[in-house]
Structures are given as C-alpha cells and as structure tokens.
Amino acid sequence: MSLTPEEKLNHYLCAPGNGVFTVQTAKDKKEVLHQRLYGVTGDDANKAWRKKLQEYCYYKVDKPLVFGICHDTGGGILRGANWGPLFVRQALYDRMSKNSITYDIGDIRVIPHLLMDKYLNSATVRSCRSALYDNEHLELAVSPLSIAYEVVRCAYELNQGARFFALGGDHSISYPLTKAYIEQQKKLGKKVGIIHFDAHTDLLQQRLGIDICFGSWTYHILNDLDRPFHVVQIGIRSSGKPKEHWQEKYGVKQYWNYDVKNRGIEAIASETIEHFKQEGIDEIYLTFDIDAIGAEYVSATGTPEPDGLSPDEAVMAVEMFAKHLNITSGDIAEVAPFVSTKHSGTDADEPESTLSAAGEVSRAIVDAIQF
C-alpha cells in the first residue's frame, strides 16, 4: 500500500515526550511539557498534537521542525540517552527567545531494542509492523534509525527546503539524519559540510560486528560528502589513536581539545569558518554530542570525559558559526538525565548542570537554523 508523506508521518510520530517506551516514569515531566505546548494533558494532548501535525502537513509550515528520537542502543558506558529528548526539550523551550519560532512535530515511535531495519529478517519486520501500526502489510520502517531517515525524507517531500533540529538519543541518530540531509541538499545542487562536536571521533568502521552505531556513524557518512574534510570535528580528546591517524587515514579535519586550550575557541571557530568558505560549502549540518563539554560541567551522559569545552566555549562557537555559515539543520545527542555520576574537581549539581548546558547549546543551534 502506497502512503502519502502525511500518512507516513502520522504513523511514524507520536506526541512530544511520548517516544520513550515506558509506563509511568517521568509522567509528570511529560504532562508539564504537554501543558506547555497544548494547554492540556493526557488524551487531549495527543489530540492537540495530532491536529498540529496535520496542520503542518497541510499548510507546509515554513518553520524549523523539532522532533525527538528516544533511542539508546548502547550509547556509552551508561545507558539513558533515550530520555534526552523529553528533558532537553524543557531546557530548550525555557531559553528560546520570542523570535525563535519552531514547529514541534513530536517523537518518532521507538521499539527500544531495535537499531536499523537492515538488521532484521522479514518475519521480525512484519511482527514489528503489527505492533507499531496494527498492520503487517504497511510498507513502513520499524527501527528507530530507519524511521528517523524516513521522517526527514517525508519532511522534504512536503517542503524541499525544510530545516530541522533533532533531539537524541545516542549519537547513532546522526547517521540517518545527515544521510537524508545530504541527499536532499545534493538534489538541490548544494554543497554540504558537517560540524561535529564530540569527545570521540565516531570513526570506527564497526563495533562488535555492527557497522552503524554511535561509535561509527561519522565514518559511514564520509562517502556521502564530496570530500571527507568537509567534516570538521571539535573537542576530540578520548581516542586510542592520535589526531594524525584519523586525519591521515580518513581525511577528516579535527581540532582536539588541546588545540582549543592552546589557541582558544574563537581561533578554532574562525579557522573552521574560513575552511568551509574556501571549500564553497553552501549548507552546514551541526551535530553536538554533549560530551564535547567537559565532565566537570556535564556528567549526565553515557560516556562523560573530563577536560572538554566549557558550556560558554561551546555556545560561543555555535554562535560564531551561525553568523558566518549557513547552518540549516542539526541535532544534540547523548544527554542522559537519569545518569548523575559525580566527577572529581566539580561540585556541579546533576542532571541540572548537564541540562543547563544542553539547553544553551540547543538554543544556539535552533537560533542558527531559523529561516
């Protein structure tokens, strides 16, 4: 059965905050969010969300989309990034200016133990379609990353110039998002670059036999770009290999955190801006793993790493990029609100400190992608 983009989005999405597959946990947080967005809770909030989604599909609303991907299939040493979209939304909306107008289309529907449809046999796909859509014959994706890819493609079918900000989830979410983004920009004749903030390179070819995951997504997106050095990574500091290995073997451009400390974030951002301008890059996708910021500020994440960027440095860099580059979509990943591991050398309250930093960074990215 062939479905329209509108019909697909109605199947793939649920109300903001409802993408986490649980019964009671954080119910109060969801109700606060729904009250804020719709003025109602419970079934009335679901009805109000669906009405807004249909309004978006019908009118092709020209506003940046916000949506959550509550997915965490092994996103670090500690799990919990599936809760990021719910909690970071609150922090983001607390900080958005009156001039920042977005359209929250909800969360993708997540079966938490799945990753991508290509790893599933046909019987499992049919079974999952029955569970999600009550119809095993609908030609719809069932795994979080596959659904995320299809949601972005549907958005582009409705509006070829759509912009979006996605809330993760572990960092594997960036693979389907950037893949759909790059494909669309190439159709429009645009040259694309990626700015990737992270403590880790995410350049593994595979992890324990799985090719697409949180530690490998960057490697697998390189071939979709015109040149591998159209990926610029900032904040790297946790790796079994030195910077020279990654740059020479894979061709990416990296600024490790010692570069930031030695030269300053303004110099790094300025050099990155000049790099993309010299390359003739038209559109930039910005992805931000919260562990790019040091664990002394943010430890509510799966793999916290010390001695990273400060929240102020991170926001400054994003705002500099926004002034000089055309940032048209992005995401934030790896915020795990129920992980509150204290790290030596800090007295920061968690998860409040992490959510504050994530909210500020998210606000800066959303401001950057405004039309």
FENNOR-V527530 format. One record per pair of residues at least 4 apart in sequence whose ideal C-beta (glycine too) atoms are under 8 Angstrom apart, sorted by the first residue. I is the first residue (numbers start at 1). J is the second residue. Records with the same first field share a line. If there is no record, write none. Layout:
I = J, J
This chain:
1 = 137, 138, 139
2 = 139
3 = 7, 8, 11, 138, 139, 140
4 = 8
5 = 9, 57, 154, 155, 157, 158
6 = 10, 54, 57, 58, 154, 158
7 = 11
8 = 12, 140, 150, 151, 154
9 = 13, 53, 57, 105, 151, 154, 155
10 = 50, 53, 54
11 = 109, 132, 133, 138, 140
12 = 108, 109, 140, 141, 147, 150, 151, 154
13 = 53, 67, 105, 106, 107, 108, 109, 151
14 = 18, 19, 46, 49, 106, 107, 108, 109
15 = 34, 45, 46, 49, 50, 106, 107
16 = 33, 34, 37, 49, 68, 85, 86, 89, 104, 106, 107
17 = 29, 30, 33, 34, 68, 85, 86, 89, 107
18 = 30, 46, 106, 107
19 = 68, 69, 70, 85, 106, 107, 108, 109, 110
20 = 25, 26, 70, 82, 83, 85, 86, 107, 110
21 = 70, 110, 111, 112
22 = 26
26 = 30, 83, 86
27 = 31
28 = 32
29 = 33, 86, 87, 90
30 = 34, 86
31 = 35, 41, 42, 45
32 = 36, 90
33 = 37, 86, 89, 90
34 = 38, 40, 41, 42, 45, 48, 49
35 = 39, 40, 41, 45
36 = 93
37 = 45, 48, 49, 104
38 = 44, 45, 48, 49, 52
39 = 48
40 = 44, 45, 48
41 = 45
42 = 46
43 = 47
44 = 48
45 = 49
46 = 50
47 = 51
48 = 52
49 = 53, 106
50 = 54
51 = 55
52 = 56, 103, 104, 105
53 = 57, 105, 106
54 = 58
55 = 59, 61
56 = 60, 61, 65, 103, 105, 158
57 = 158
60 = 158, 159
61 = 103
62 = 159, 161, 371
63 = 101, 102, 103, 371
64 = 101, 102, 103, 163, 164, 165, 366, 369, 370, 371
65 = 102, 103, 104, 105, 155, 162, 163, 164, 165
66 = 89, 92, 102, 103, 104, 105, 164, 165, 166, 167, 366
67 = 104, 105, 106, 107, 108, 151, 164, 166, 167
68 = 84, 85, 86, 89, 106, 107, 108, 166, 167, 168, 169
69 = 85, 107, 108, 110, 144, 148, 166, 167, 168, 169, 173
70 = 82, 83, 84, 85, 86, 107, 108, 110, 169
71 = 81, 82, 108, 110, 112, 144, 145, 148, 168, 169, 170, 172, 173
72 = 79, 80, 81, 82, 112, 169, 170, 302, 336
73 = 112, 113, 114, 115, 144, 170, 172, 213, 214
74 = 79, 170, 213, 214
75 = 79, 81, 169, 170, 171, 172, 214, 302, 303, 333, 334, 336
76 = 81, 170, 214, 291, 301, 302, 303, 334, 336
77 = 302, 303
78 = 302, 303, 336, 339, 341
79 = 302, 336
80 = 302, 336, 337, 338, 339
81 = 168, 169, 170, 301, 302, 333, 334, 335, 336
82 = 110, 112, 169
83 = 87, 335, 336, 337, 338
84 = 88, 167, 168, 169, 332, 333, 334, 335, 336, 337, 358
85 = 89, 107, 167, 168, 169
86 = 90, 337
87 = 91, 335, 337, 351, 355
88 = 92, 167, 332, 335, 355, 358, 359, 362
89 = 93, 104, 167
90 = 94, 355, 359
91 = 95, 355, 356, 358, 359, 362
92 = 96, 167, 358, 359, 362, 363, 366
94 = 359
95 = 359, 360, 362, 363
96 = 100, 102, 363, 366
97 = 367
99 = 370
100 = 363, 366, 367, 370
101 = 370
102 = 165, 366
108 = 144, 147, 148, 151
109 = 132, 147
110 = 114, 144, 147
111 = 128, 131, 132, 142, 143, 144
114 = 119, 120, 128, 142, 143, 144
115 = 119, 143, 144, 145, 172, 210, 212, 213
116 = 143, 145, 146, 212
117 = 125, 141, 142, 143, 146
118 = 146
119 = 143, 210
120 = 124, 125, 128, 142, 143
121 = 125
122 = 126
123 = 127
124 = 128
125 = 129, 142
126 = 130, 136
127 = 131, 136
128 = 132, 142, 143
129 = 133, 135, 136, 137, 138, 140, 142
130 = 134, 135, 136
132 = 140, 142
133 = 138, 140
140 = 150
141 = 146, 147, 149, 150
142 = 146, 147
143 = 147
144 = 148, 169, 173
145 = 149, 172, 173, 175, 176, 212
146 = 150, 176
147 = 151
148 = 152, 166, 173, 176, 177
149 = 153, 176, 177, 179, 180
150 = 154
151 = 155
152 = 156, 162, 164, 176, 177, 180, 181, 184
153 = 157, 180, 184
154 = 158
155 = 159, 162, 164
156 = 160, 162, 180, 184
158 = 162
160 = 184, 187, 188
161 = 188
163 = 328, 329, 369, 371
164 = 177, 329, 369
165 = 329, 330, 331, 332, 362, 365, 366, 369
166 = 173, 177, 330, 331, 332
167 = 331, 332, 362
168 = 173, 174, 331, 332, 333, 334, 335
169 = 173, 333, 334
170 = 214, 302, 333, 334
171 = 198, 202, 214, 215, 217, 287, 289, 333, 334
172 = 212, 213, 214, 217
173 = 177, 331, 333
174 = 178, 217, 218, 221, 287, 331, 333
175 = 179, 212, 217, 220, 221
176 = 180
177 = 181, 285, 287, 329, 331
178 = 182, 194, 217, 221, 224, 285, 287
179 = 183, 221, 224
180 = 184
181 = 185, 192, 285, 329
182 = 186, 192, 221, 224, 225, 285
183 = 187, 224
184 = 188
185 = 190, 191, 192, 282, 283, 328
186 = 190, 192
190 = 282, 283
191 = 226, 230, 279, 280, 281, 282, 283
192 = 225, 226, 230, 281, 282, 283, 284, 285
193 = 225, 230, 231, 232, 276, 279, 281, 283, 284, 285, 325
194 = 221, 225, 230, 231, 232, 284, 285, 286, 287
195 = 232, 234, 272, 284, 285, 286, 287, 321, 327
196 = 202, 218, 231, 232, 233, 234, 287, 289
197 = 233, 234, 235, 286, 287, 288, 289, 292, 309, 314, 317
198 = 202, 233, 234, 235, 236, 289, 291, 292
199 = 235, 236, 237, 238, 257, 289, 291, 292, 303, 305, 308
200 = 215, 236, 238, 239, 289, 291, 303, 305
201 = 218, 233, 236, 239, 246, 252, 254
202 = 214, 215, 216, 217, 218, 219, 289
203 = 216, 218, 219, 246, 250, 252
204 = 213, 215, 216, 219
205 = 211, 216, 219
206 = 210, 211, 213, 216
207 = 213, 215, 216
210 = 216
211 = 216, 220
212 = 216, 217, 220
213 = 217
214 = 334
216 = 220
217 = 221
218 = 222, 231, 233, 252
219 = 250
221 = 225, 231
222 = 228, 231, 250, 251, 252
225 = 230, 231
226 = 230
227 = 251, 279
228 = 250, 251, 252
229 = 251, 252, 253, 275, 279
230 = 276, 279, 281
231 = 252, 253
232 = 252, 253, 254, 255, 272, 275, 276
233 = 252, 253, 254, 255
234 = 254, 255, 260, 268, 272, 292, 309, 317
235 = 255, 256, 257, 260, 292, 293, 308, 309
236 = 243, 246, 254, 255, 256, 257
237 = 256, 257, 258, 305, 307, 308
238 = 303, 305
239 = 246
241 = 245, 246
242 = 246
243 = 247, 254, 256
244 = 248
245 = 249
246 = 250, 252, 254
247 = 251, 252, 253, 254
253 = 275
255 = 259, 260, 268, 271, 272
256 = 260
257 = 261, 307, 308, 309
258 = 262
259 = 263, 268
260 = 264, 265, 268, 309, 313
263 = 267, 268
264 = 268
265 = 269, 309, 313, 316, 317
266 = 270, 316, 320
267 = 271
268 = 272, 317
269 = 273, 316, 317, 320, 321
270 = 274, 320
271 = 275
272 = 276, 321
273 = 277, 320, 321, 324, 325
274 = 278
275 = 279
276 = 281, 284, 325
277 = 281, 324, 325
281 = 325
282 = 326
283 = 326, 328
284 = 321, 325, 326, 327, 328
285 = 327, 328, 329, 330
286 = 318, 321, 327, 329, 330, 365, 368
287 = 330, 331, 332, 333
288 = 292, 314, 318, 330, 331, 332, 333, 361, 365
289 = 332, 333, 334
290 = 298, 301, 332, 333, 334, 335, 354, 357, 358, 361
291 = 295, 298, 301, 302, 303, 304, 305, 308, 334
292 = 308, 309, 314
293 = 297, 298, 308, 309, 310, 311, 314, 357, 361
294 = 298, 305, 306, 307, 308, 309, 310
295 = 299, 304, 305, 306, 308, 343, 346
296 = 306, 307, 343, 345, 346, 348
297 = 308, 310, 311, 346, 348, 353, 354, 357
298 = 304, 311, 353, 354, 357, 358
299 = 304, 339, 340, 341, 342, 343, 346, 348, 350, 353, 354
300 = 304, 335, 336, 337, 338, 339, 340, 341, 350, 351, 353, 354, 355
301 = 334, 335, 336, 339, 354
302 = 334, 336, 339
303 = 334
304 = 341, 343
306 = 343, 345
309 = 313, 314, 317
310 = 314
311 = 315, 356, 357, 360, 361
312 = 316
313 = 317
314 = 318, 357, 360, 361
315 = 319, 360, 361, 364
316 = 320
317 = 321
318 = 322, 361, 364, 365, 368
319 = 323, 364, 367, 368
320 = 324
321 = 325, 327, 368
322 = 327, 364, 367, 368
327 = 365, 368, 369
328 = 369
329 = 369
330 = 365, 368, 369
332 = 358, 361, 362, 365
335 = 354, 355, 358
336 = 351
337 = 351, 354, 355
338 = 351
339 = 350, 351
340 = 350, 351
341 = 350
342 = 346, 350
348 = 352, 353
349 = 353
350 = 354
351 = 355
352 = 356
353 = 357
354 = 358
355 = 359
356 = 360
357 = 361
358 = 362
359 = 363
360 = 364
361 = 365
362 = 366
363 = 367
364 = 368
365 = 369
366 = 370
